[in-house]
Amino acid sequence: MFGTIFFAGWGCIITAATLVVGMNMQAETRMADEQEMVVELPPVFTQPQQLVAPIVTTKRTKGYVFSNVSLELDATLLSQMSLPLDMVLQDGYLALIVGNPDFNFPETSQFELMKFKAGLKDGINAFVDGELVRDVYVSGINFLGTDEARRKQTLRSVWLQDPDNPAPPPEPKK
């Protein structure tokens, strides 16, 4: 009789230990699944894009600003976005440049790069109603006045420049 009670008690202890180990393994698996769902996707970078905006005063167009920018985007919000990114970028760029006295070339005495980057980032994020753009990278900004743009030779040299092999600077006039 003592052997039967001992054997039954031993069986209960093994069953209870198996249940405790099994429940701990299930809790660890559940925690690992929850942690995997929280993992943040790495950012997505756009290809460099050339954006063009006119500089307009009350009487006439003074020229055009050409900017080469790349964006660092949040991959999660990018996958949820229904609008084309190129359209959103160009719209944010035009909203920033056109009519803004900070970028009124050629009257501005200096170009504030940080204000440009922050303005473009805030404009695009406000347009999509989220923090889509994490950072803006600028590789070049040029201004072409309307007087220069009307000359065919100048316009041809602006559009045909190879970014890897820039054109040599013009020779000084004597």
TORGUPA-29918 format. One record per residue: residue in one letter; x, z, y of N, C-alpha, C in turn. Coordinates in pm, 1 decimal. Example, Ala and Ser with C-alpha at 12.3 -4.5 7.8 and 13.67 -1.06 7.14 Angstrom:
2
A | 1319.0 | 780.0 | -569.0 | 1230.0 | 780.0 | -450.0 | 1320.0 | 780.0 | -330.0
S | 1285.0 | 708.0 | -225.0 | 1367.0 | 714.0 | -106.0 | 1290.0 | 787.0 | 3.0
! end
This chain:
174
M | 82.1 | 0.0 | -117.9 | 0.0 | 0.0 | 0.0 | 87.8 | 0.0 | 126.1
F | 193.1 | 77.7 | 124.9 | 283.8 | 79.7 | 239.4 | 345.4 | -59.3 | 261.3
G | 376.2 | -131.8 | 156.7 | 432.2 | -266.2 | 166.2 | 334.6 | -363.5 | 230.3
T | 208.1 | -349.5 | 199.4 | 106.8 | -437.6 | 257.3 | 93.0 | -411.7 | 406.8
I | 90.6 | -286.1 | 446.2 | 79.0 | -251.4 | 588.2 | 204.1 | -297.9 | 663.3
F | 319.7 | -277.2 | 601.4 | 444.6 | -320.9 | 664.4 | 446.7 | -473.9 | 681.5
F | 403.9 | -546.3 | 576.7 | 402.1 | -692.1 | 581.7 | 301.2 | -741.2 | 686.0
A | 184.2 | -679.1 | 696.8 | 83.3 | -717.7 | 795.3 | 132.8 | -689.5 | 937.7
G | 199.6 | -575.1 | 957.9 | 255.3 | -542.0 | 1090.2 | 365.7 | -639.3 | 1129.7
W | 449.6 | -672.4 | 1032.4 | 557.2 | -769.7 | 1057.8 | 497.3 | -905.9 | 1096.5
G | 391.9 | -948.6 | 1032.3 | 324.5 | -1075.6 | 1065.4 | 266.3 | -1073.4 | 1206.1
C | 209.0 | -960.2 | 1245.3 | 152.6 | -948.2 | 1382.1 | 262.7 | -955.2 | 1487.3
I | 376.8 | -891.5 | 1461.5 | 488.3 | -894.4 | 1556.8 | 540.4 | -1036.8 | 1572.1
I | 556.2 | -1110.3 | 1463.3 | 605.0 | -1249.4 | 1469.0 | 504.3 | -1337.3 | 1541.9
T | 376.4 | -1318.9 | 1515.9 | 272.2 | -1397.9 | 1583.6 | 272.6 | -1370.4 | 1733.6
A | 283.5 | -1243.7 | 1772.9 | 285.9 | -1208.2 | 1915.7 | 410.3 | -1265.0 | 1983.1
A | 525.7 | -1258.9 | 1918.1 | 649.3 | -1312.9 | 1975.5 | 638.5 | -1464.7 | 1992.0
T | 580.1 | -1531.9 | 1893.7 | 562.3 | -1677.3 | 1901.8 | 471.1 | -1714.1 | 2019.1
L | 364.2 | -1638.9 | 2039.3 | 273.0 | -1665.3 | 2151.9 | 342.9 | -1645.3 | 2286.5
V | 421.2 | -1538.5 | 2299.4 | 491.9 | -1511.0 | 2425.3 | 591.6 | -1623.0 | 2454.4
V | 670.4 | -1664.3 | 2355.5 | 768.3 | -1771.8 | 2375.5 | 697.9 | -1901.9 | 2409.9
G | 589.1 | -1931.1 | 2340.2 | 514.1 | -2054.7 | 2367.9 | 456.4 | -2057.0 | 2507.7
M | 403.5 | -1944.6 | 2554.6 | 345.2 | -1939.9 | 2689.1 | 453.7 | -1952.4 | 2795.9
N | 571.3 | -1893.6 | 2772.3 | 682.2 | -1908.4 | 2866.6 | 727.9 | -2054.1 | 2875.0
M | 733.9 | -2121.5 | 2760.8 | 774.8 | -2262.9 | 2761.1 | 672.8 | -2347.9 | 2835.4
Q | 542.7 | -2317.0 | 2817.2 | 438.7 | -2391.5 | 2886.6 | 447.5 | -2369.0 | 3037.6
A | 473.9 | -2244.9 | 3080.9 | 487.0 | -2214.7 | 3223.8 | 607.8 | -2285.7 | 3283.3
E | 719.7 | -2290.6 | 3210.6 | 838.6 | -2361.0 | 3259.7 | 811.5 | -2509.9 | 3272.8
T | 741.2 | -2568.4 | 3178.2 | 707.0 | -2711.0 | 3185.0 | 617.5 | -2738.6 | 3304.6
R | 520.6 | -2650.8 | 3329.1 | 429.9 | -2667.7 | 3443.2 | 507.0 | -2658.1 | 3575.2
M | 600.6 | -2561.6 | 3585.6 | 680.8 | -2547.3 | 3707.1 | 769.8 | -2669.2 | 3728.4
A | 827.4 | -2724.2 | 3622.5 | 912.1 | -2843.1 | 3634.7 | 830.3 | -2962.4 | 3681.6
D | 706.6 | -2976.5 | 3632.1 | 619.8 | -3086.4 | 3676.0 | 584.7 | -3072.5 | 3823.5
E | 557.9 | -2950.1 | 3868.9 | 525.6 | -2927.5 | 4009.7 | 645.5 | -2957.7 | 4099.3
Q | 765.9 | -2922.3 | 4054.6 | 885.8 | -2950.7 | 4133.0 | 911.2 | -3100.5 | 4141.8
E | 884.2 | -3175.5 | 4035.8 | 903.1 | -3319.7 | 4038.6 | 807.9 | -3385.8 | 4136.7
M | 687.2 | -3329.7 | 4153.7 | 591.0 | -3387.0 | 4246.3 | 632.1 | -3362.3 | 4390.8
V | 713.5 | -3261.4 | 4418.1 | 752.9 | -3225.9 | 4553.3 | 877.2 | -3303.8 | 4598.4
V | 945.4 | -3369.1 | 4507.6 | 1068.9 | -3438.6 | 4541.4 | 1041.2 | -3544.1 | 4648.8
E | 1123.5 | -3545.5 | 4752.5 | 1107.0 | -3637.5 | 4863.6 | 1178.9 | -3768.6 | 4833.5
L | 1110.2 | -3878.7 | 4859.9 | 1170.4 | -4010.0 | 4836.6 | 1280.4 | -4035.5 | 4939.5
P | 1383.6 | -4108.4 | 4902.1 | 1488.6 | -4139.8 | 5000.0 | 1434.2 | -4235.0 | 5106.4
P | 1495.5 | -4235.8 | 5224.6 | 1444.8 | -4322.0 | 5331.7 | 1466.6 | -4469.3 | 5298.7
V | 1388.1 | -4553.0 | 5364.2 | 1398.3 | -4697.4 | 5352.1 | 1453.6 | -4750.0 | 5483.9
F | 1547.0 | -4844.5 | 5477.6 | 1604.1 | -4902.7 | 5597.8 | 1557.7 | -5047.3 | 5610.2
T | 1519.9 | -5087.4 | 5731.4 | 1478.7 | -5225.8 | 5753.2 | 1601.0 | -5312.9 | 5778.6
Q | 1583.9 | -5441.1 | 5762.1 | 1687.3 | -5536.1 | 5799.2 | 1695.3 | -5538.6 | 5952.2
P | 1813.5 | -5568.8 | 6009.0 | 1820.9 | -5581.0 | 6155.2 | 1725.7 | -5689.9 | 6204.1
Q | 1651.3 | -5658.5 | 6307.0 | 1554.8 | -5753.3 | 6361.5 | 1582.2 | -5774.8 | 6509.1
Q | 1567.7 | -5899.2 | 6551.6 | 1585.8 | -5928.8 | 6693.4 | 1449.7 | -5925.4 | 6761.0
L | 1439.4 | -5842.6 | 6863.1 | 1316.1 | -5826.8 | 6938.6 | 1336.8 | -5881.1 | 7079.0
V | 1234.6 | -5944.6 | 7133.6 | 1243.4 | -6004.5 | 7266.6 | 1127.9 | -5953.5 | 7350.7
A | 1158.1 | -5913.7 | 7474.5 | 1054.4 | -5867.6 | 7567.3 | 1084.8 | -5922.5 | 7705.6
P | 982.7 | -5969.4 | 7777.1 | 1005.4 | -6016.6 | 7914.2 | 1013.4 | -5898.5 | 8010.6
I | 1094.1 | -5915.1 | 8114.2 | 1099.3 | -5818.5 | 8223.7 | 1014.9 | -5879.3 | 8335.8
V | 900.9 | -5817.6 | 8361.0 | 802.6 | -5874.1 | 8452.8 | 788.3 | -5782.3 | 8572.9
T | 791.2 | -5842.4 | 8692.2 | 759.4 | -5768.2 | 8813.9 | 622.8 | -5815.5 | 8861.0
T | 580.5 | -5767.2 | 8975.3 | 448.2 | -5805.0 | 9024.8 | 440.7 | -5952.5 | 9062.1
K | 556.3 | -6012.2 | 9094.5 | 553.6 | -6151.3 | 9141.1 | 599.5 | -6252.0 | 9036.4
R | 696.6 | -6213.8 | 8950.5 | 748.8 | -6313.9 | 8856.7 | 821.8 | -6246.7 | 8740.0
T | 857.6 | -6328.5 | 8643.7 | 937.2 | -6282.1 | 8530.4 | 1084.0 | -6289.9 | 8569.8
K | 1155.9 | -6178.2 | 8559.6 | 1297.5 | -6174.2 | 8597.7 | 1389.7 | -6219.8 | 8486.4
G | 1347.3 | -6201.9 | 8362.6 | 1431.2 | -6239.1 | 8249.8 | 1376.7 | -6182.6 | 8121.5
Y | 1464.6 | -6179.6 | 8020.5 | 1424.0 | -6135.2 | 7887.9 | 1528.8 | -6039.8 | 7831.7
V | 1481.3 | -5937.0 | 7761.3 | 1570.1 | -5842.5 | 7694.9 | 1567.0 | -5873.5 | 7545.8
F | 1684.6 | -5895.6 | 7489.6 | 1700.8 | -5920.5 | 7346.2 | 1764.8 | -5795.7 | 7285.9
S | 1703.1 | -5740.6 | 7182.8 | 1756.4 | -5620.8 | 7118.5 | 1761.8 | -5641.7 | 6967.9
N | 1870.7 | -5596.2 | 6907.4 | 1883.5 | -5596.4 | 6761.7 | 1870.5 | -5453.1 | 6714.2
V | 1765.6 | -5423.9 | 6636.4 | 1741.5 | -5287.8 | 6590.1 | 1713.4 | -5285.7 | 6440.4
S | 1746.7 | -5173.2 | 6378.9 | 1709.0 | -5141.5 | 6241.0 | 1641.6 | -5005.7 | 6243.6
L | 1549.6 | -4985.5 | 6152.4 | 1475.6 | -4860.7 | 6148.3 | 1501.6 | -4786.7 | 6017.7
E | 1505.5 | -4653.8 | 6025.9 | 1506.5 | -4569.0 | 5907.2 | 1364.6 | -4517.1 | 5892.1
L | 1300.3 | -4550.9 | 5779.4 | 1158.9 | -4522.5 | 5760.5 | 1136.5 | -4422.1 | 5648.6
D | 1025.3 | -4350.4 | 5657.6 | 981.9 | -4260.8 | 5551.6 | 914.8 | -4346.3 | 5444.6
A | 968.2 | -4345.0 | 5322.2 | 919.4 | -4432.1 | 5215.1 | 775.0 | -4399.8 | 5176.3
T | 737.3 | -4274.1 | 5181.6 | 600.4 | -4236.0 | 5143.2 | 499.2 | -4293.7 | 5241.0
L | 523.3 | -4278.0 | 5370.3 | 430.4 | -4332.4 | 5470.4 | 433.5 | -4484.6 | 5473.4
L | 548.7 | -4543.0 | 5446.4 | 558.0 | -4689.4 | 5443.8 | 471.3 | -4748.1 | 5333.5
S | 465.8 | -4682.7 | 5218.1 | 383.7 | -4732.7 | 5108.0 | 234.3 | -4720.3 | 5138.2
Q | 196.0 | -4629.3 | 5226.5 | 55.4 | -4610.4 | 5262.0 | 12.5 | -4695.6 | 5380.2
M | 107.3 | -4759.4 | 5448.2 | 77.0 | -4835.2 | 5569.9 | 12.6 | -4969.1 | 5535.3
S | -96.1 | -5003.2 | 5605.3 | -167.0 | -5127.1 | 5578.2 | -128.4 | -5238.3 | 5675.6
L | -68.0 | -5204.3 | 5788.8 | -29.3 | -5304.7 | 5888.4 | 108.1 | -5362.4 | 5857.4
P | 133.6 | -5487.2 | 5895.8 | 268.6 | -5542.0 | 5878.1 | 368.1 | -5470.4 | 5969.3
L | 481.4 | -5432.1 | 5914.2 | 581.0 | -5355.5 | 5988.5 | 636.9 | -5435.0 | 6105.9
D | 656.3 | -5564.9 | 6090.2 | 709.2 | -5647.2 | 6199.1 | 617.6 | -5643.6 | 6321.3
M | 488.2 | -5648.2 | 6297.7 | 392.0 | -5645.1 | 6407.9 | 396.6 | -5510.1 | 6479.8
V | 404.2 | -5402.6 | 6403.3 | 408.7 | -5267.7 | 6461.3 | 536.9 | -5249.9 | 6542.2
L | 649.2 | -5299.4 | 6490.6 | 777.3 | -5287.3 | 6559.9 | 776.6 | -5365.8 | 6690.7
Q | 730.5 | -5490.1 | 6687.7 | 726.9 | -5571.6 | 6809.7 | 631.6 | -5512.4 | 6912.9
D | 517.3 | -5461.5 | 6867.7 | 420.8 | -5401.8 | 6960.2 | 477.9 | -5276.6 | 7026.3
G | 544.7 | -5191.9 | 6947.6 | 608.3 | -5072.4 | 7004.0 | 718.8 | -5108.1 | 7102.0
Y | 793.9 | -5214.3 | 7072.0 | 902.6 | -5260.1 | 7159.8 | 846.6 | -5311.1 | 7292.3
L | 743.2 | -5393.6 | 7286.0 | 683.2 | -5444.9 | 7409.9 | 622.9 | -5332.6 | 7493.4
A | 557.7 | -5236.3 | 7427.8 | 499.4 | -5124.2 | 7501.3 | 606.9 | -5041.9 | 7570.5
L | 726.2 | -5035.3 | 7511.3 | 835.3 | -4958.3 | 7570.9 | 900.2 | -5032.5 | 7687.2
I | 924.8 | -5160.7 | 7673.3 | 1004.6 | -5236.2 | 7770.8 | 921.9 | -5286.2 | 7888.9
V | 809.4 | -5350.4 | 7861.0 | 732.5 | -5417.6 | 7966.6 | 673.6 | -5315.0 | 8062.5
G | 709.3 | -5327.0 | 8188.8 | 657.8 | -5240.5 | 8293.6 | 724.4 | -5104.8 | 8303.5
N | 825.4 | -5078.2 | 8222.9 | 894.3 | -4949.1 | 8226.6 | 1008.9 | -4957.1 | 8327.9
P | 1008.1 | -4877.0 | 8433.8 | 1113.7 | -4885.1 | 8535.2 | 1251.5 | -4844.0 | 8482.3
D | 1256.6 | -4769.7 | 8370.9 | 1385.7 | -4731.0 | 8314.2 | 1461.1 | -4850.8 | 8256.5
F | 1389.2 | -4955.7 | 8218.6 | 1451.1 | -5073.4 | 8158.3 | 1423.3 | -5197.7 | 8241.2
N | 1419.4 | -5181.3 | 8372.3 | 1390.6 | -5290.5 | 8464.1 | 1520.8 | -5361.3 | 8501.2
F | 1567.3 | -5448.1 | 8413.1 | 1691.4 | -5521.4 | 8437.6 | 1667.7 | -5625.8 | 8545.4
P | 1760.2 | -5666.4 | 8621.5 | 1896.4 | -5617.8 | 8637.2 | 1909.1 | -5507.5 | 8741.4
E | 1798.3 | -5451.7 | 8790.7 | 1803.8 | -5348.4 | 8894.4 | 1854.0 | -5214.0 | 8842.5
T | 1833.0 | -5183.2 | 8715.6 | 1877.4 | -5054.4 | 8664.3 | 2028.9 | -5045.3 | 8670.0
S | 2077.9 | -4929.7 | 8711.8 | 2222.2 | -4913.6 | 8726.2 | 2289.5 | -4881.3 | 8593.6
Q | 2214.6 | -4827.5 | 8498.3 | 2272.9 | -4795.4 | 8367.9 | 2164.0 | -4804.7 | 8261.6
F | 2207.0 | -4824.7 | 8138.8 | 2113.5 | -4832.0 | 8027.3 | 2121.8 | -4701.8 | 7948.9
E | 2010.0 | -4632.8 | 7933.7 | 2006.3 | -4505.7 | 7862.9 | 1964.1 | -4530.9 | 7718.7
L | 2064.6 | -4539.1 | 7631.6 | 2041.3 | -4571.9 | 7491.2 | 1955.1 | -4467.8 | 7421.6
M | 1980.6 | -4340.1 | 7446.2 | 1903.9 | -4235.1 | 7378.3 | 1756.2 | -4238.8 | 7419.8
K | 1729.7 | -4269.0 | 7544.7 | 1591.5 | -4280.4 | 7591.2 | 1524.4 | -4401.7 | 7527.0
F | 1599.9 | -4511.0 | 7510.6 | 1548.2 | -4630.8 | 7446.0 | 1512.7 | -4601.5 | 7300.0
K | 1605.5 | -4538.1 | 7226.7 | 1581.9 | -4508.3 | 7085.5 | 1464.0 | -4412.7 | 7067.7
A | 1459.8 | -4307.2 | 7148.5 | 1350.8 | -4209.2 | 7138.5 | 1216.8 | -4272.4 | 7176.3
G | 1215.8 | -4357.3 | 7278.7 | 1091.8 | -4422.8 | 7320.8 | 1038.1 | -4517.3 | 7214.9
L | 1128.2 | -4594.4 | 7151.8 | 1084.9 | -4686.9 | 7046.8 | 1034.1 | -4609.6 | 6925.0
K | 1104.6 | -4505.2 | 6886.8 | 1062.2 | -4422.5 | 6772.4 | 926.2 | -4358.8 | 6799.0
D | 909.5 | -4296.9 | 6915.7 | 783.0 | -4230.8 | 6949.5 | 668.6 | -4331.2 | 6960.8
G | 697.3 | -4449.5 | 7015.9 | 593.3 | -4550.9 | 7030.5 | 541.2 | -4601.1 | 6896.7
I | 632.3 | -4627.2 | 6804.4 | 589.8 | -4675.0 | 6671.8 | 517.5 | -4564.3 | 6595.8
N | 570.7 | -4442.1 | 6601.7 | 505.7 | -4331.1 | 6531.6 | 367.2 | -4301.9 | 6588.2
A | 348.8 | -4316.4 | 6718.0 | 216.7 | -4295.9 | 6777.9 | 121.3 | -4407.0 | 6735.0
F | 173.2 | -4528.5 | 6721.0 | 89.4 | -4641.6 | 6682.1 | 37.6 | -4625.7 | 6539.2
V | 122.1 | -4577.4 | 6447.4 | 80.3 | -4560.8 | 6307.5 | 23.7 | -4421.6 | 6280.5
D | 27.2 | -4333.0 | 6380.2 | -28.6 | -4197.8 | 6370.6 | 36.3 | -4117.7 | 6257.8
G | 171.4 | -4111.8 | 6261.6 | 247.6 | -4035.4 | 6162.9 | 395.5 | -4044.4 | 6194.9
E | 477.2 | -3978.1 | 6117.1 | 622.3 | -3981.2 | 6136.6 | 685.3 | -4086.7 | 6045.6
L | 647.0 | -4212.5 | 6066.4 | 699.2 | -4322.8 | 5984.5 | 846.8 | -4347.4 | 6013.0
V | 883.3 | -4355.1 | 6140.4 | 1020.9 | -4385.2 | 6179.6 | 1097.9 | -4254.6 | 6194.3
R | 1207.4 | -4243.9 | 6118.2 | 1292.6 | -4125.7 | 6127.4 | 1402.0 | -4145.2 | 6231.1
D | 1456.6 | -4266.6 | 6237.7 | 1563.6 | -4293.3 | 6333.1 | 1567.8 | -4442.0 | 6364.0
V | 1623.4 | -4475.4 | 6479.2 | 1637.9 | -4613.9 | 6524.1 | 1786.5 | -4640.9 | 6542.4
Y | 1833.6 | -4750.3 | 6485.0 | 1973.1 | -4791.7 | 6499.1 | 1976.9 | -4919.4 | 6580.7
V | 2055.9 | -4918.1 | 6686.9 | 2064.2 | -5031.8 | 6778.0 | 2201.6 | -5095.5 | 6762.7
S | 2202.9 | -5227.3 | 6736.5 | 2331.7 | -5295.3 | 6722.0 | 2362.9 | -5384.5 | 6841.2
G | 2269.5 | -5402.8 | 6931.1 | 2299.0 | -5482.3 | 7050.2 | 2178.2 | -5497.2 | 7139.8
I | 2204.5 | -5499.1 | 7271.3 | 2100.8 | -5523.1 | 7371.1 | 2158.7 | -5618.4 | 7474.7
N | 2086.7 | -5726.0 | 7501.8 | 2131.7 | -5825.5 | 7598.7 | 2018.5 | -5856.6 | 7695.1
F | 2057.2 | -5891.5 | 7815.7 | 1960.6 | -5935.9 | 7915.7 | 1995.0 | -6078.2 | 7955.5
L | 1895.2 | -6163.5 | 7957.9 | 1912.6 | -6302.1 | 8000.0 | 1815.7 | -6328.2 | 8114.0
G | 1870.0 | -6351.4 | 8234.2 | 1786.1 | -6377.9 | 8349.7 | 1716.9 | -6513.1 | 8339.2
T | 1604.1 | -6527.6 | 8408.6 | 1529.8 | -6653.6 | 8400.3 | 1608.6 | -6769.7 | 8458.5
D | 1693.7 | -6744.6 | 8557.9 | 1773.2 | -6853.0 | 8614.7 | 1870.9 | -6908.2 | 8511.3
E | 1930.2 | -6820.7 | 8432.1 | 2021.9 | -6864.6 | 8327.0 | 1947.2 | -6928.5 | 8210.8
A | 1828.3 | -6878.8 | 8181.6 | 1752.6 | -6930.0 | 8067.9 | 1704.2 | -7071.6 | 8091.5
R | 1691.2 | -7111.3 | 8217.0 | 1641.7 | -7246.2 | 8246.0 | 1748.6 | -7352.4 | 8226.2
R | 1874.7 | -7308.9 | 8226.8 | 1981.0 | -7405.0 | 8199.2 | 1990.4 | -7425.4 | 8048.8
K | 1984.7 | -7549.2 | 8004.3 | 1981.5 | -7577.9 | 7860.8 | 2108.3 | -7530.4 | 7790.3
Q | 2222.4 | -7543.4 | 7853.0 | 2347.7 | -7505.2 | 7789.0 | 2351.4 | -7354.0 | 7760.9
T | 2307.1 | -7273.7 | 7855.0 | 2306.3 | -7128.7 | 7836.0 | 2209.5 | -7090.8 | 7725.4
L | 2090.1 | -7148.4 | 7726.4 | 1990.2 | -7117.1 | 7626.1 | 2039.9 | -7156.1 | 7487.3
R | 2103.9 | -7271.3 | 7476.4 | 2156.9 | -7316.1 | 7348.3 | 2263.7 | -7218.6 | 7297.6
S | 2350.2 | -7169.8 | 7384.7 | 2455.9 | -7078.5 | 7340.7 | 2399.3 | -6943.3 | 7299.4
V | 2287.7 | -6901.2 | 7360.5 | 2227.0 | -6773.7 | 7323.4 | 2167.7 | -6782.3 | 7183.8
W | 2096.8 | -6887.7 | 7153.5 | 2027.1 | -6897.8 | 7025.4 | 2118.4 | -6937.3 | 6910.4
L | 2228.4 | -7004.2 | 6937.1 | 2312.9 | -7054.2 | 6829.0 | 2432.7 | -6965.1 | 6799.4
Q | 2440.3 | -6850.4 | 6858.6 | 2553.9 | -6762.3 | 6832.4 | 2546.4 | -6705.9 | 6691.5
D | 2660.5 | -6704.8 | 6626.2 | 2672.5 | -6645.9 | 6493.0 | 2714.8 | -6500.8 | 6510.3
P | 2636.9 | -6402.3 | 6458.5 | 2672.9 | -6262.7 | 6481.2 | 2808.1 | -6223.5 | 6421.5
D | 2851.7 | -6293.7 | 6314.5 | 2980.4 | -6260.7 | 6254.3 | 3097.3 | -6318.7 | 6334.1
N | 3073.7 | -6429.4 | 6402.1 | 3176.6 | -6493.9 | 6483.7 | 3122.9 | -6513.3 | 6624.7
P | 3128.1 | -6411.2 | 6708.6 | 3072.7 | -6425.0 | 6844.1 | 3148.0 | -6527.7 | 6926.0
A | 3076.6 | -6588.6 | 7017.3 | 3136.0 | -6689.0 | 7103.9 | 3240.4 | -6623.8 | 7194.9
P | 3345.9 | -6697.0 | 7228.2 | 3445.3 | -6639.3 | 7318.5 | 3386.0 | -6620.6 | 7458.2
P | 3437.2 | -6527.2 | 7534.5 | 3383.0 | -6505.8 | 7669.0 | 3410.6 | -6627.9 | 7756.6
P | 3324.3 | -6653.3 | 7853.7 | 3344.7 | -6770.5 | 7939.5 | 3472.0 | -6754.4 | 8023.3
E | 3533.9 | -6868.2 | 8050.7 | 3655.9 | -6866.4 | 8132.1 | 3620.6 | -6838.3 | 8277.1
P | 3703.4 | -6763.5 | 8348.6 | 3671.8 | -6731.6 | 8487.9 | 3679.1 | -6857.4 | 8574.0
K | 3591.0 | -6859.9 | 8674.0 | 3589.7 | -6973.9 | 8767.5 | 3703.0 | -6960.9 | 8866.7
K | 3763.7 | -7073.1 | 8898.7 | 3875.1 | -7073.0 | 8995.2 | 3831.7 | -7121.2 | 9129.2
! end
